[in-house]
Amino acid sequence: MEIVNIDKAGRIVIPGALRKKLRLNEGAKLLIADVKNDILIIKKINIQELAEQLEKDFKNIDIDAVVGRVRSDVKEKIRKKHPSVFG
């Protein structure tokens, strides 16, 4: 465990020993998630593996139907919260 600083551009330096241990090279993709109580999770991800897994997971799902339902739900929530927006 090490303490690092954030620079003016918002960048942090991952210590060399951790980069080596996790095989983080230039261009590596990291997912950063805000959990709570000032805790961040940084997870190394492989975009290709993630895309392949999503393709398998959604193979028999009608994505257009899911997107339509989400849009409909969002519009309904907006209508309820801001009735004047939709006249």
C-alpha positions as CSV (number, residue, x, y, z in Angstrom):
1,M,0.0,0.0,0.0
2,E,1.3,3.4,-0.9
3,I,0.1,7.0,-0.7
4,V,0.0,8.8,-4.1
5,N,-0.9,12.3,-5.1
6,I,-3.3,13.6,-7.8
7,D,-1.8,16.1,-10.1
8,K,-3.4,19.2,-11.6
9,A,-4.8,17.2,-14.5
10,G,-6.5,14.7,-12.1
11,R,-3.9,11.9,-12.9
12,I,-2.5,9.5,-10.3
13,V,0.6,7.4,-10.7
14,I,0.2,3.7,-9.9
15,P,3.4,2.6,-8.2
16,G,5.8,0.6,-10.3
17,A,5.6,-2.5,-8.2
18,L,1.8,-2.7,-8.5
19,R,2.0,-2.0,-12.3
20,K,4.5,-4.9,-12.6
21,K,2.5,-7.3,-10.3
22,L,-0.8,-6.6,-12.2
23,R,0.9,-6.4,-15.6
24,L,-0.5,-2.9,-16.2
25,N,1.2,-1.6,-19.3
26,E,0.6,1.7,-21.2
27,G,-2.9,1.6,-22.7
28,A,-4.3,-0.8,-20.1
29,K,-8.0,-0.2,-19.4
30,L,-9.1,0.4,-15.9
31,L,-12.6,0.6,-14.5
32,I,-13.0,3.1,-11.6
33,A,-16.0,2.8,-9.4
34,D,-17.1,5.0,-6.5
35,V,-18.3,2.7,-3.8
36,K,-19.1,4.9,-0.7
37,N,-17.3,6.5,2.2
38,D,-14.5,7.9,0.0
39,I,-13.6,4.4,-1.3
40,L,-12.7,3.9,-5.0
41,I,-12.3,0.6,-6.7
42,I,-10.0,0.4,-9.6
43,K,-10.2,-2.9,-11.6
44,K,-8.1,-3.9,-14.6
45,I,-10.4,-4.9,-17.5
46,N,-9.9,-6.5,-20.8
47,I,-12.3,-4.9,-23.3
48,Q,-12.2,-7.8,-25.7
49,E,-13.0,-10.4,-23.0
50,L,-15.8,-8.1,-21.6
51,A,-17.3,-7.7,-25.1
52,E,-17.2,-11.5,-25.7
53,Q,-18.8,-12.1,-22.3
54,L,-21.6,-9.5,-22.9
55,E,-22.2,-11.1,-26.4
56,K,-22.7,-14.5,-24.7
57,D,-24.9,-13.1,-21.9
58,F,-27.1,-11.1,-24.2
59,K,-27.3,-13.7,-27.0
60,N,-31.0,-14.5,-26.6
61,I,-32.1,-11.0,-25.4
62,D,-33.8,-8.5,-27.6
63,I,-31.6,-5.4,-26.9
64,D,-33.9,-3.1,-28.8
65,A,-36.8,-4.1,-26.6
66,V,-34.8,-3.5,-23.5
67,V,-33.7,-0.1,-24.7
68,G,-37.3,0.8,-25.6
69,R,-38.5,-0.2,-22.2
70,V,-35.8,1.8,-20.4
71,R,-36.6,4.9,-22.5
72,S,-40.3,4.5,-21.7
73,D,-39.6,4.2,-18.0
74,V,-37.4,7.2,-18.0
75,K,-40.0,9.3,-19.9
76,E,-42.7,8.2,-17.4
77,K,-40.5,9.2,-14.5
78,I,-39.8,12.6,-16.1
79,R,-43.5,13.1,-16.7
80,K,-44.4,12.4,-13.1
81,K,-41.6,14.7,-11.7
82,H,-42.0,17.5,-14.3
83,P,-45.5,17.4,-15.8
84,S,-45.0,20.7,-17.6
85,V,-42.2,19.4,-19.8
86,F,-44.6,17.2,-21.8
87,G,-47.4,19.8,-21.9
